[in-house]
Amino acid sequence: MKFAKPLLLASLIAAALSAHADVTVGVSLSATGPAASLGIPEKNTIALMPKTIGGQKINYIVLDDASDTTAAVANARKLITESKVDIIIGSTVTPASLAMIDVAAEANTPMISMAASARIVEPMDAKRKWVFKTPQNDIMMSLAIAEHMQKSGVKTVGFIGFADAYGEGWSQEFAKAAGLKGLTVVTNERFNRTDTSVTGQTLKLIAAKPDAVLVAGSGTPAALPQKALKERGYAGKIYQTHGVANADFLRVGGKDVEGTFLPAGPVLVADQLPASDPVRKSAQAYVTAYEAANGKGSVSTFGAHAWDAGLLMTAAVPVALKKAQPGTAEFRAALRDALEQTKELPGAHGIFTMSPTDHLGLDQRARVMVKIENGTWKYVP
C-alpha cells in the first residue's frame, strides 16, 4: 500500500504531460462597418472550421473590429494578453492587418491575414516573420487585369482607388503591370470607403478619356465610382479588383456593374472551371460546405480566404503538437515554423507552398478572369 500513492501520483503526472491543452484561435474580422460584406462571410466560415485537429480540441474566439484599424489593434492585444491565443486569424482589410503586425510580432504569435496587400508579408523582416496571408497579391491580380486590357485593345487607363493602404498598394502594383503591358495610366484618383459621392473624381476620369477605368476598392463601396461613371455616360471598359467578388457587390451595383471584368480566385466560378483545373476540387469543397450552411448562391471569395486560413492551420497544428504544448511560446514558434513549411496544400483559392521568403505561397493557379454577366459571375477562359 505504501507504494500506491507514489504510483498514482506518477500516473497522474504522466497523464498530464501526455495531454495537450486546447488550441486557442483568436479571430478579428470586420463583421460591421464598410467592410462588412467581406467580414460576414469570413465570420460564417469560421463557424465551419474544425473543432478538433489531430485529436486536439480547437477553441475559436471571434471579435468584430468594425472595419476600424484601432479596434483591430485592440482586438489583437486582447486576444493575446487575455485569451492567450496560439494563433490569430485576421483582419479582413489591409489597413487593419498592417496595424496588427506589430502586436503579433511583439508577442511572437503567428498571424494569418485575410487581406490582400503584399505589404502584409513583404518585405520579409523580423516582424513579418510571424505573419502569413491567404488572398492573392495585388501584383498577381494586376498582371491579370493588364494582360486582359492589352488583349482587348486598351491603351490608356484611368485609375480610382481607396484613399488608404489598399488603394495605394493597387496603384503601385498596377503601375508596374501597366508598364509591362504597354498601358498608360492617364489619371489617378482616390475616394474614401465611407464616401457617398465621387462626382469630382468621376469628372476628372471622364475628362482624361481613358479606354478603360480600373476601380481599386473592395466590398460594396467599390460600386460607387462605377455607378457614377455610368450615370455620366462613360462607355469604356470598367475593371474592378478581386475585392468585389461577392453577392453584395452585385446587389448594390445592379445594372451599372454589368460587363465588368475582374480577376478572382477560382472559388468564385468553381463549377465553371475545366475538369483539369488543379483547384477545382478543393474550391468546390468549400462551396459545398458554405452553401450547405448558408444557402445556395451565398458563397463569396472572402469567406474562402478564411477557409484557406483554416486549412493552413489544420495542416500546421499536428506538426506543432509534436514539438510543444498549446498555450506556450514554444508551441507558437512551432506553429509558425510549420506554416512556413506548407507544401502543395490545395485550398479554395489555389495551391499553397510557403517558404521563409514567401508567406503567401500562391502561384498563377490562384487566379482567373471573370466577367459580370446577367447579374452573376462568368468565367473568362
Phi, psi and omega in degrees: 000329183298337181270352186295313182295314177301321180293319178297317179297318180297321180292323178294319178296318179297319179295320180295321180290326183280338182272137178265149170289164177296148172276127182251123182249120177264135182233128172237121181216169186262079180281344175226173182088186184302333182261018183299327181293343174269316187288328182297311177296333175294316179298318178299325182287324177304324180295341181267353185287156185298141178271346173221145176225124181059032181080002183256134180291138179245125177254132179249131175242112187251124178240148178262126177262002175056030180064023185246130184297315180299318179294323179297318178295316179299320178298315181299317180295319179296316180298321182282312186279322183265316184269348178055047184293154178270336181204150177244136170248123180147172356261193183285319187247160185299309182304317180293318179297317178299320181292332182280345185302313181301319182296312180297317182294319180300324182266003183051050181242123180297145183225135175243111181277150176252018180253163196268327192304136177297336182293347176293328182237003180225146352287149181295131179210189184297329179281312182290350173305332183264359190244136177230168175208160182250333180288151179300146178292153179302320184294324178298315181283327176299318179295323178298318179293313182298321178296318180294318178300314181299315180294335182269004177085011178287136178245321183239145185227135170261136184243134172221125184221168177304146177273057177206194185297329179294309180296320181293318178299317179293322178301315181293314184288322179291327177300320178295313182296319180299317179299320180293331184257010176073026178262150179245124176274113189267343176202148184226109184245164179227154172211160181268153180300331184262003180297150175247355179212141176227037184302313182300314180294322180296317179298322179291321178298313182294323180296331181283348177052051179284153176292330182211157176237135174251123176260115181258079178222180179219153180067196183295329178301337181290346179284338185302307180299323182292319177296321179293321178297317179295320180297329180270003175087015179296130186246001180283178179287146177236132179242146172239170176267176178291358178286357181248010189281067172211167185294330180297323178296317178298319181294312182289320182287325179056221183294338182289343180256005175300137179086359180292141174253145176202152172275149181207164173289152183304334183300332183297329181231041187305319183285348179263352183290149176300151180300334182278352182296128186291345183259348186307311185295312182290327177292317179295330179297320178291315180304315181299314182294316183290315183289333175296328181267333189236359177105150181297137179081006184272348186292149175220162181293335185288319174299326180294331175295322176292319178302315180294325174299320178295321178295318177299315180296318181298324178285328186276325186302312180300325178293315181293325181296337178287344185250333184198169180264145176303153181087003181240158177297326180295322178292318179299320178293319179294324178293318177300314181298319181293321176300318182292340182262009179301133181228126172048048179270116180288128178236184178289333184254350182166193179252121186264126172224105183272168175202171178301338180252357181226103181258022168248302172080016178260151175237197186294349175291352185264012181219146171220162173263143184226147175237140175275118185220124182055041176072019179214179184265132178238126177294131178251105182301000000 
